[in-house]
Amino acid sequence: MVYWSDITQPAISRVPVQGGQPSTLVTADLGSPEGIAIDHLSRLMFWTDSMMDRIEVSKLDGSHRRVLFDEDLVNPRPIVADPINGRLYWSDWNRDGPKVEMANMDGTDRSALVSVDLGLPNGLTFDPQTRQLCWADAGTRKVECIDPYTRQRRKIVEGIQYPFAVVHYGSNLFYTDWRREAVVAVDRRSEKEVDFFLPLRRSRTYGITTTHPQCLPGANYCSGNNGGCSHLCLPRPGGRTCGCPDNAREGTCVQRQHP
């Protein structure tokens, strides 16, 4: 499946990769849904809303919807997931204090990962094989990466024009550039541009993603039998939290943590 958000008529939808009829998953109580992250192991969908200033979670079909964060957010935009470790990463495009944040998928242990030398961090991507979180910044005109565990940060490329979205595939990062109206490939090892692509219809490309022949292997505390939870199973390092949807009727759902 390919998931996307629409900010003109606010909605979150999906369609099979092979093509077919799109399905609309979420339309109610949306302002400007910007970024989407998928946890294929727990079968969860996370999204940011830069008008409502919040981050939400639901099942992949849009059911069991719950607000994870609605404080200290100004303009949250991209969001990515690390399903195996139960972690979320997102950037806040706050011009007065841009930052890249992280938290567990159950909303615990929220902290700022990067808060200096940022401008307009538009795009994020996480590579689980190298444990690298990378972002495209239209303010600093750089693409950078950081190891969230060691906090070691490095520049991949600088002096670019107006990067927006970014994604990884193999050793390359692919970012969209609004000024070049192109998709640009950068080798993370050589830190050099290696290719670029011009879409058939030249315009500002907002989102970019890649697909693999099969879902990446792995497991977390929610990948089997929904973690034993009745509604939402939200993984975190070393455990899981059974979460309740915001609209759950009293007595129909019990929220609890499991070590």
N, C-alpha and C positions, 0 to 999 in steps of 0.2 A: 504493500500500500504506500501511496504518497499522500502526505498530509500537508495542508496549507491553510493559511488564514487570509481573509479578505477584510480590509479596513474600510472600504467604501460602503459596502452593505455588510456590516460586521458579522462574520461567520467563520467557523472552522469546518473544513470539509476534508474528504479523502476520496481517492480513486485507486483501483488496482494499477500496479505498475504497467501491466500489459494493456491498459486502456479499458474503457467501459463507462458506465454511468456514474458520475460523482454522487457521493452521499454527503448531505449536510449533517453535521454532528452537533454543533452548538450555534445558537443564534441569540438566545435570550441573555440579557444583562451583560452585553459586551459593548465596549467603547471603541478601542483601537487595538485589537489583538495583533501583536507584532511577531513574536517568536514562538516557535513550537519545538518541544523536545519529546522524544519517544523513548520509553523504557520498554523494549520488546520482551524482556525477561519477566517483568512484573505486569506487563500489558497495561501500562499507564501512559497518559498524555499530560504534559505540562505546557502552560502557555503564559506569556506576559501580556499585560494590557496597559499600554502607556497612557490611556485616558483615564481608566479607573485606578491606575497606580497600584496594581496588585499582580500577584502570581497565583495561578490556580492549577488544580490537578483534577483529573477524572479518569475513568476507564477509557479504553481506546474507542469505545462507541459513544463517548460523551456523557455516559451515565455516572452517577455517584460523584457529582461535582463538589469540590471543596476549595475554599480559599486557603492557600498556604501562608502568603504574606500580603499584608495591606498597610504596612507601616514603613517609613523611611525609604520610600520609592518615589522617584520623581519622573523618570522617563525610561522604565525598563524596556529593553528591546530584545536582543538575542538571548536565547537560553539553550543550554545543551545538557545532556545527561550522561552520567557514568553508571550504567545499570549494575555492573558487577559489584561496585563499591557503594552503591546507593547514594551517590552524590549528584548535586545540581550545581551548575555554574551559569551565571547570567551577568550581563553588563547593564549599567544604568547610565543613560546618555545625558545625565544632569550636567549642564554647561558650567554650573558653579562648583561641582565636585564630582566629576565622572569617576566611576569605579567599576571593577569587576568583582563580583561577590560569589560566595559559595555557601552551601548548606547541605545538610542531609535531606533526603527525599521526604522525610516526615516533618520537615520544617525545623529541626533542631540544629544546634551548632552553626548558626549563621555567622559569617564573618566576611570582612573585606579582604580579598586576595591581592588586588592591585588597586592603588589609589593615587599613585604619583606618576608623572610623565604620561598622562593620558589626555586626549582631546575629545574625540567623538568616536568611542569604541562601538562601531556599528555591527560587526559580525564576530561570531565565536564558533570554534569547532574544537572538539576533544578527541584525541587519538588514544584509545585505551591501550594499544600495543606499546606506545612509547611514553605514555602518561604525560602527554603534552597538551596543554590548553593554549590555543592560539587565537589571536584576535586581529581584526583589521580596523585601523583607526584613521578616519578621514581628517581628524584634526592634526595629528602628528605626521600623517602621511606615511605610516609604517605598518608592517605586519610583524607581530611579535609573538613569542611563545613563552610559557612558563610551566615548570613542573609544580603542581599544586602542593606536593608533599615537601620538596626541598626548597621551594620558592626561588629556584634558580631561573632567571629570566634572560632571554636573549632575543636580539633583533634578527629577523629573517631577511627583511628587505626594507629600504627606506627611500624617500624621494619619489614615491609614487603619487598618483594624481588624486583620485577620490574613491578609495576602496569602500565597498559597502558590505556585501555578504562574503563569507569565506567558508571553505569546506576542505577536508583532507581526503586524499586517496593515495595509498602507497607512500612514497617519500615526497610527494608533491602537495602543495597547498594551491587551491584554486580560489581566486577572489574576483568579484565583479568590480569593475571600475566605471563609475558614472560618467567621467569625462571622456575616457576612451571608448565608452559604450562597448566594452569587451569583457570577456572572461580571460583572466591572466593566470598562467601556471608558473609556480615558483618551486624550485627544488630546495627542500629544507636543509639538505646537507651542504650543497654548494652556495646556498643563499643567493641564487641568481634566477632571473626570469628565464624560463626554458621554452615557453610557447604562449600563444594567445589565440583566442577564437572570437570571431565576430558573429553574433546572432543574425539570423536572416532578417529579422525586423530590428533595426538598430534603435535602442531605447535604453533607459535606465533599468538595469536588471536588479530587482530587489532581493530575490532569494535564489539560492543554489544548493543542490544536494547531490549526493552520489548514491548508487545502489550496489550491493554486492550480490553475487549469485545466491548466497544463502545468508541467513541471519548469523551474526557473529556468535560463536559458541560461548557458553558460560552459564552461571547460575548465581542467584542471590537468595535471600531469605524469603522472597515472595514468589519465586518462579515455579514452585510446586504447590498445587492445590490452593492457590491464592494465599499461601502462608497460613492457612487455617482461619483466615479472616472472613467475616460475613459480607463485608462491603469493600473497602479500600485496604489493600496491603501496601504499606509504604516502607520500602527498605531503607536501612541505614547501615553504616559499618558495624558489623558484629551483631546485628539483630534486625527487628522490624517493628512497626507500629501498625496495629489494626485501627484504621481511621474511619470516621463516620462522615457521610456526605452532609453538606450544610442544611439540606432539606430533609434530613432523616427525622421521622416521627419519634417522639419520646418512647423509649422502651424497645425500639426495633433494632438498635445498634449500640454496641458497647465499645468505647475506645480504650485500648490498652496497649502497653509496650511489652515486647517479648525480648529477652536478652539474646 
